[in-house]
Amino acid sequence: MLDQVKGFSVTLRHLFRKPVTQQYPEYKRPVYPRFRGRHQLHRHDNGLEKCVGCSLCAAACPSDCIRVVAAENTADNRVSAGERYARIYEINMARCIFCGYCELACPFDAITLGNDFELSEISREALVYTKEMLLDKPIRRTPSKSVELFDEPAQEMERVLGMYEIVTATDPEGVPDDPEVGGLW
Amino acid sequence: MVDGPYITIIKAFVLVNLLMGFFAVMTWVERRLIGRFQVRLGPNRVGPAGLLQPIADLGKLLRKQSMVPEGARPRLYLMAPFVSLFCAIGAFGLMPFGGVVTFPGTDVQFHLYIADSNVALLFVAALGSLGFYGLLVGGWASGSKYSLLGGMRAIAQLVSYEVAFTLAVIGVVIHSGSLSFITISEAQQQWVWYIVPQFLGFLVFMVAAVAESNRPPFDLTEADGEVVAGYHTEYGGMRFAMFANAEFINAITLSALAAVLFLAGPYGPGPTWLEPIWMLLKIGFFLFIFIWLRATVPRVRFDQLMSLGWKLLLPLATLNLLVTAFFVVYG
């Protein structure tokens, strides 16, 4: 019987706590710097595209959402720094799972994943991003913070790291003494 | 009818509309409170603090197509929500919100209740049981196994808890010697609120009342993990809303009943014009307990429900009844 009373007192105490809700459209919680969002195609400093149309990103893509059609660079139409360039470069955002494999596969760092995640559209066609869209800066930017400035997630990281250390310290199998090996990253 | 037909019709109209408004506000209060119990905000987007959320919900439900599923019995299917809602609202006609008042500016006098009956308690219990026909008929006429199972659960639950419920209430009846809500309330005001001498009966009544109103933790009739949404699985739009409405108004009715039987209904300290406010406060207090329960206790299993009803509440209610009778006769 006492336990029941305890349970009711717990819920009653929670009634007077400040809600933890973050009001999303008004308050946008900053994402991790390594958060994987909207893709970005990059240019060299001299304006040439970094992408050479090798299609390695399309090959690496697990959801098959990248379409690359390459064409030869000519003397009067030099688009990229390599032999060939991407005549068509499309990413279907409706299919993309934001795994970042394209970024890993790219030999020239031509495609990277940014932080922006507010990509809603009212038609599926609008979710197929063309090369021009991907080369441009995103229209809607998502705030992101450096790890040092991060409020709750940084604490969360410390908490996770702390837990990890406790686990390794009591692991009966024995973890190598080297602190470098014991770290989470 | 204590005021003649015209005033009674006006009072009934006002009461039903106030009840619906109260219901709408209470759905908002419930969702906000549940939210705060769970350390979140609850609906806060539509209107100031989300107060217009019930209206948005109503608009959404009104625009739904009214349809009858294949395999349903159309006439019974369409009728069932009305049965539930009628019985839920009907019981409120007997709830006292105060004594005689004078309409301001005139010398027209009227009572703050629609009718007083010397079998009011029986009548409310009967209407409450009749309302369950809406659930059973609706569940059966939907032509879906989950609906039927939900409806049958509702009936099994009602039969189990109606016994303990009635026995718990009889303690109050023995004290006051009447089934009329007015007499019961006045008797408490003259002696002591029945929650004190009838505390055991009050506890049994509260548990049975939660079970009767099909609210968590006794909402087995709509246990979503087991029978989808129970008897209203096949209902949509306003017919679904009527079932939901009936269920919540049942909770309000049971809160009012608890207020009348154990907390002297509309009577309390202060001038007579405070009486309706006292009644509302007491109803609100019990509704808060209903919501608090929902936020605290997980849904019981069906065998737990049955053993709680038959093995604990029924003996307790019987014991309470016997002790009360003994003290009233020899005390």
Interface residues (C-beta under 8 A of the other chain):
Chain A: G7 F8 V10 T11 L12 H14 L15 R17 K18 P19 V20 T21 Q23
Chain B: L33 G35 R36 F37 Q38 V39 R40 L41 W292 A295 T296 V297
